[in-house]
């Protein structure tokens, strides 16, 4: 038997063994069980999240001879033929290569014929967003009022490129990225079926690299197995995909925070020679700094992505939340230049140097002398007493007399007389220290003459 790629060999054949997308599989199961079959479905979502697999399971479920609770039996003739891709009533069309008006007109011409073996004739149109505007318009009428025996299933990664008139004629289902836990669990199932030993951390790393795509995770796993042989380890995945270990990433960040520029540049050269993916490394460092921020604000280990308790102890004494955000901004700014750069290493090196210099500026403290400086006698400063004049309107003589009577201290009972600040007092109180010193020196001279 010819070898089959893992993503084809382990494609789910029913909703029960489907990884993720529970909101979609449950809805479709209930609709099939209650015989509420729509004439058109639109499956949207990132690549490798199960759109085509769901379409094939749906085609089997509505045509299965022994369906139970909306689930296909996978043993009847229709189910087996659909699984093998040999059923005459299940038509798969790649819209990327069949996107013209002529192809759509040919499809419309065949739609009117009744199915040969199954209850429904199912048209699965993949990458439907690649169809031309003319092809979309040609399909509109048939999609709105197809024959009762026809079901259209459209799949796309870019729903924004599909005409709104097409979308409005379909039941839309949005597929999300599959969680890393679901991917890891499915990879464990595959490894048990293949009877291959593995490290669970290696599968978790593959799930992280897959970025929510089950098909991508199986392709990565297959490539790593070709390298590792009978046992899959984290080191194998790191070698195949040019990734440095988390421990090495922590040491690299410590060197940045302690301004060990020489070691940082040495590590960068070693990474470059080993073929390390700089783009991936940048995102890994950002994720580590993000974990530090999360832990410092929540102190919850369960929600961290990369760091464990040991790694946190290595980093927390060196960095604050504010510094984490600064360094994340520097790394993200560098990553924006990677796409157009001929050598991403240059931008990454500059970002590392910038972090080192920022750390140096932040931790630089002015040295404090242990021996106190000699006390410097400060000269007395001239004290200036402001003169505040109360303003009164004296245009009316009567009011003037009344004011004098009211403000005369001798006429007010129970109040202490207020000393009036005259020019003589002001001049005496505001005399400068220099004048006082001169008078004192003159007195000393007169005393000496008398003696």
C-alpha positions in Angstrom: 0.0 0.0 0.0 1.3 3.5 -0.9 2.4 5.8 1.9 -0.2 8.4 2.9 0.7 11.7 4.5 -0.3 11.9 8.2 -2.8 14.7 7.6 -4.6 12.5 5.0 -4.3 9.3 7.0 -5.6 10.9 10.2 -8.3 13.1 8.7 -11.4 12.8 11.1 -14.2 10.7 9.6 -17.0 11.8 12.0 -17.9 14.7 14.3 -17.1 12.7 17.4 -13.3 12.5 16.6 -13.1 16.1 15.4 -10.6 18.2 17.2 -12.0 21.6 18.3 -14.9 23.5 16.6 -17.4 22.0 19.0 -19.8 24.9 18.3 -19.9 23.9 14.6 -20.0 20.1 14.9 -22.8 20.2 17.5 -24.9 22.6 15.4 -24.6 20.4 12.3 -25.3 17.2 14.2 -28.5 18.7 15.6 -29.6 20.0 12.2 -29.0 16.6 10.5 -30.9 14.8 13.3 -33.9 17.2 13.0 -33.7 17.0 9.1 -33.0 20.7 8.8 -30.6 20.5 5.9 -29.8 23.9 4.3 -29.3 24.2 0.5 -26.0 26.1 1.0 -23.3 26.4 3.6 -20.3 28.7 3.9 -17.3 27.5 6.0 -14.9 30.3 6.8 -11.7 30.2 8.8 -7.9 29.9 8.8 -6.1 27.2 6.9 -5.9 23.7 8.4 -8.8 24.2 10.9 -11.1 21.5 9.4 -13.3 23.2 6.8 -12.9 20.6 4.1 -13.0 17.7 6.6 -16.3 19.1 8.0 -17.7 19.4 4.5 -16.9 15.7 3.8 -18.4 14.5 7.1 -21.5 16.6 6.5 -21.8 15.0 3.0 -21.5 11.5 4.6 -24.0 12.3 7.4 -26.8 13.5 5.0 -26.3 10.6 2.7 -25.5 7.8 5.2 -27.8 4.8 4.9 -27.5 4.0 8.7 -27.1 7.5 10.2 -27.9 7.7 13.9 -28.3 11.0 15.8 -26.8 12.9 12.9 -23.7 10.8 12.8 -22.5 8.8 9.8 -21.9 5.0 10.2 -18.7 5.0 8.1 -19.5 1.4 7.0 -22.3 1.7 4.4 -21.5 2.0 0.7 -22.1 5.7 0.5 -19.9 6.4 3.6 -17.0 4.3 2.3 -17.2 5.8 -1.2 -17.2 9.3 0.1 -14.2 8.5 2.5 -12.3 7.1 -0.5 -13.2 10.1 -2.7 -15.0 7.8 -5.2 -18.6 8.8 -4.8 -20.2 10.1 -8.1 -22.6 12.4 -6.3 -20.0 14.2 -4.2 -18.2 16.7 -6.4 -15.1 18.6 -5.1 -14.1 21.8 -7.0 -11.0 23.8 -6.6 -12.1 27.4 -7.3 -8.5 28.6 -7.6 -8.2 26.7 -10.9 -11.8 26.6 -11.9 -12.8 30.2 -11.3 -14.2 31.3 -14.7 -17.7 31.9 -15.9 -17.5 28.8 -18.2 -16.7 26.4 -15.4 -19.6 27.8 -13.3 -22.0 27.5 -16.3 -20.9 23.9 -16.7 -21.6 23.2 -13.0 -25.1 24.8 -13.3 -25.9 22.6 -16.3 -25.1 19.5 -14.2 -26.9 20.6 -11.1 -30.3 19.8 -12.6 -29.6 16.1 -12.9 -30.7 13.9 -10.0 -28.1 12.1 -7.9 -27.0 8.6 -9.0 -26.7 6.8 -5.7 -27.1 9.2 -2.8 -30.0 11.2 -1.5 -28.2 14.5 -2.1 -25.8 15.7 -4.7 -23.1 17.7 -2.8 -20.9 20.3 -4.4 -17.8 21.2 -2.2 -16.2 24.4 -3.6 -12.9 25.0 -1.9 -11.1 28.4 -2.0 -14.4 30.0 -3.3 -13.0 33.5 -2.8 -10.8 32.9 -5.9 -13.8 32.9 -8.2 -14.2 35.9 -10.6 -17.0 38.4 -10.1 -18.6 37.0 -13.3 -18.5 33.5 -11.9 -20.1 34.7 -8.7 -22.9 36.4 -10.5 -23.5 33.3 -12.7 -23.8 31.2 -9.5 -26.2 33.6 -7.7 -29.5 32.3 -9.1 -28.7 28.6 -8.7 -27.4 29.2 -5.2 -30.5 31.0 -4.2 -33.0 28.4 -5.6 -31.2 25.2 -6.2 -33.0 21.9 -6.9 -34.1 20.1 -3.8 -31.5 17.3 -4.2 -28.5 19.7 -4.3 -26.4 21.0 -1.4 -23.6 23.5 -1.9 -20.7 23.7 0.6 -18.4 26.7 0.1 -15.1 26.9 1.9 -12.8 29.9 2.2 -10.0 31.5 4.2 -10.9 35.0 3.1 -14.7 35.6 3.5 -14.2 39.4 3.0 -13.5 38.7 -0.7 -16.9 37.0 -1.3 -19.8 39.0 -2.6 -22.3 39.9 0.2 -25.1 38.5 -2.1 -23.4 35.1 -2.0 -22.9 35.2 1.8 -26.5 36.1 2.4 -27.7 33.0 0.6 -25.7 30.6 2.8 -25.6 29.4 6.4 -22.2 30.8 7.6 -20.0 28.9 10.0 -16.8 30.5 11.3 -14.0 28.1 12.1 -11.5 29.3 14.8 -7.9 28.3 15.4 -7.6 25.1 17.3 -6.2 25.3 20.8 -2.8 24.0 21.5 -4.2 21.6 24.1 -6.5 20.0 21.5 -3.7 19.8 19.0 -1.4 18.2 21.5 -4.0 15.7 22.5 -4.6 14.7 18.9 -0.9 14.4 18.2 -0.7 12.0 21.2 -3.4 9.9 19.6 -1.5 9.8 16.3 1.8 8.8 18.1 0.0 6.0 19.9 -1.5 4.8 16.6 2.0 5.0 14.9 3.6 3.3 18.0 6.4 5.9 18.2 7.9 7.0 21.5 7.9 10.7 22.2 8.4 13.5 24.7 5.1 15.3 25.6 7.0 18.7 25.5 8.0 18.0 21.9 4.3 17.6 20.9 3.4 20.8 22.8 6.2 22.6 20.9 4.8 21.3 17.6 1.3 22.5 18.6 2.8 25.9 19.3 4.5 26.0 15.9 1.3 25.0 14.1 -0.4 28.3 15.2 -3.9 26.7 15.5 -3.8 24.6 12.4 -4.2 20.8 12.7 -3.0 20.1 9.2 0.1 22.1 9.8 0.8 20.3 13.1 0.6 16.9 11.4 2.9 18.1 8.6 5.4 19.4 11.2 5.2 16.1 13.1 5.8 14.1 10.0 8.9 16.2 9.1 10.3 15.8 12.7 9.7 12.1 12.7 11.6 11.7 9.5 14.6 13.3 11.3 14.3 11.7 14.8 13.5 8.2 13.9 12.1 6.0 16.7 11.8 8.6 19.4 10.7 12.3 19.1 12.4 14.8 21.5 12.3 18.5 22.0 15.9 18.8 20.7 14.8 17.1 17.5 12.0 19.7 16.9 14.4 22.6 17.8 17.0 21.3 15.3 14.6 20.8 12.5 13.0 24.2 12.9 15.9 26.3 14.0 14.6 27.0 17.5 16.7 27.5 20.6 15.5 26.0 23.9 13.6 28.0 26.5 16.5 27.7 28.9 18.8 29.3 26.3 16.3 32.0 25.6 16.2 32.8 29.4 20.0 33.0 29.5 20.0 35.3 26.5 17.5 37.6 28.2 19.6 37.6 31.3 22.6 38.7 29.3 20.5 41.5 27.8 19.3 42.7 31.2 22.8 42.5 32.8 24.3 44.4 29.8 26.6 41.6 28.9 27.0 42.9 25.3 29.9 40.7 24.4 28.1 37.5 25.3 24.9 38.7 23.5 26.8 39.2 20.3 28.6 35.9 20.7 25.3 34.1 21.2 23.9 35.8 18.1 26.7 34.6 16.0 26.2 31.1 17.3 22.5 31.2 16.5 23.2 32.5 13.0 25.7 29.6 12.4 23.1 27.1 13.7 20.4 28.5 11.3 18.2 29.8 14.1 15.0 31.4 12.9 15.4 35.1 14.0 11.7 35.8 13.4 10.7 32.9 15.6 13.3 33.9 18.2 11.9 37.4 18.4 8.4 36.2 19.0 9.6 33.7 21.6 11.4 36.5 23.5 8.3 38.7 23.3 6.2 35.7 24.7 8.6 35.3 27.6 8.4 39.0 28.5 4.6 38.8 28.2 4.6 35.9 30.7 6.6 38.1 33.1 4.1 40.9 32.8 1.2 38.5 33.4 2.8 36.9 36.4 3.7 40.2 38.0 0.1 41.3 37.7 -1.7 38.1 38.6 0.9 35.7 40.3 -1.0 32.9 38.6 1.3 30.2 37.1 -1.6 28.4 35.3 -2.1 31.1 32.7 1.5 31.4 31.6 2.4 30.1 28.2 6.2 29.5 28.4 7.7 30.2 31.8 7.6 27.9 34.8 8.5 28.7 38.4 12.2 28.1 37.9 12.4 30.4 34.9 10.5 33.1 36.7 13.0 33.1 39.6 15.8 33.6 37.0 14.1 36.7 35.5 11.9 38.5 38.1 14.8 40.1 40.0 16.2 41.7 36.9 13.1 43.4 35.4 10.0 45.4 36.1 6.7 45.5 34.3 7.4 48.9 32.8 10.8 47.6 31.5 9.0 44.6 30.0 6.7 46.8 27.9 9.7 48.9 26.8 11.6 45.9 25.5 8.5 44.3 23.9 8.1 47.6 22.0 11.7 47.5 20.8 11.4 43.8 19.7 8.1 44.4 17.9 9.5 47.4 16.2 12.4 45.3 14.9 10.0 42.6 13.7 8.1 45.0 11.5 11.3 45.4 9.4 11.9 41.6 8.9 9.7 41.2 5.9 11.5 43.6 3.6 14.9 43.1 5.1 17.5 41.0 3.3 19.1 40.0 6.6 16.8 40.1 9.6 19.8 39.5 11.9 20.9 43.1 11.5 17.6 44.5 12.9 17.6 41.9 15.7 21.2 42.8 16.7 20.3 46.5 16.8 17.3 45.8 18.9 19.4 43.8 21.4 21.9 46.6 21.5 19.2 49.1 22.2 17.8 47.0 25.0 21.3 46.7 26.6 21.8 50.5 26.5 18.4 51.1 27.9 19.1 48.8 30.7 22.4 50.6 31.4 20.7 54.0 31.5 18.0 52.7 33.9 20.4 51.0 36.4 23.0 53.7 36.3 23.2 55.2 39.9 25.4 58.1 40.9 28.1 56.8 43.3 27.8 58.1 46.9 31.1 59.1 48.7 31.6 57.4 52.0 33.6 60.3 53.5 31.3 63.3 54.1 32.3 66.5 52.4 33.5 69.4 54.5 30.7 71.6 55.6 30.5 74.7 53.6 29.3 77.8 55.6 26.6 79.4 53.7 26.4 83.1 53.6 23.2 84.5 55.2 20.7 85.5 52.6 19.1 88.9 52.6 15.5 88.6 53.9 13.0 90.8 52.2 9.8 91.6 54.0 7.1 92.6 51.7 5.1 95.8 52.5 1.4 95.2 52.1 -0.8 98.3 51.7 -4.5 98.0 52.2 -6.4 99.9 49.6 -9.3 102.1 50.7 -11.3 104.6 48.8 -10.9 107.9 50.7 -12.8 110.1 48.4 -15.5 110.4 51.0 -14.2 112.2 54.1 -17.0 110.8 56.3 -16.1 107.3 55.4 -12.5 108.1 56.0 -13.2 109.1 59.6 -15.3 106.0 60.1 -12.5 103.8 58.9 -10.0 105.5 61.2 -12.3 104.9 64.1 -12.9 101.3 63.3 -9.2 100.5 62.8 -8.0 102.4 65.9 -6.6 99.7 68.2 -7.4 101.8 71.3 -11.1 101.8 70.5 -11.5 98.1 69.9 -12.3 96.1 73.0 -10.8 92.7 73.6 -8.2 93.0 70.8 -4.5 93.5 71.1 -3.1 96.7 69.6 -1.6 96.1 66.2 1.9 97.4 65.6 1.9 99.6 62.6 4.7 98.9 60.1 6.3 102.3 59.5 9.3 103.2 57.3 11.7 103.3 60.3 10.8 99.7 61.3 11.0 98.5 57.8 14.4 100.0 57.2 15.6 98.6 60.5 14.2 95.1 59.9 15.3 94.9 56.3 18.9 96.1 56.9 21.3 94.0 55.0 23.8 91.6 56.7 26.7 93.5 55.0 25.6 96.7 56.8 25.4 94.9 60.1 28.9 93.5 59.7 30.3 96.9 59.0 28.7 98.4 62.2 30.1 95.5 64.2 33.6 96.0 62.8 33.4 99.8 63.6 32.5 99.0 67.2 35.5 96.6 67.5 37.9 99.3 66.2 36.6 101.9 68.6 37.1 99.5 71.5 40.7 98.9 70.5 41.4 102.6 70.4 40.0 103.1 73.9 42.2 100.2 75.2 
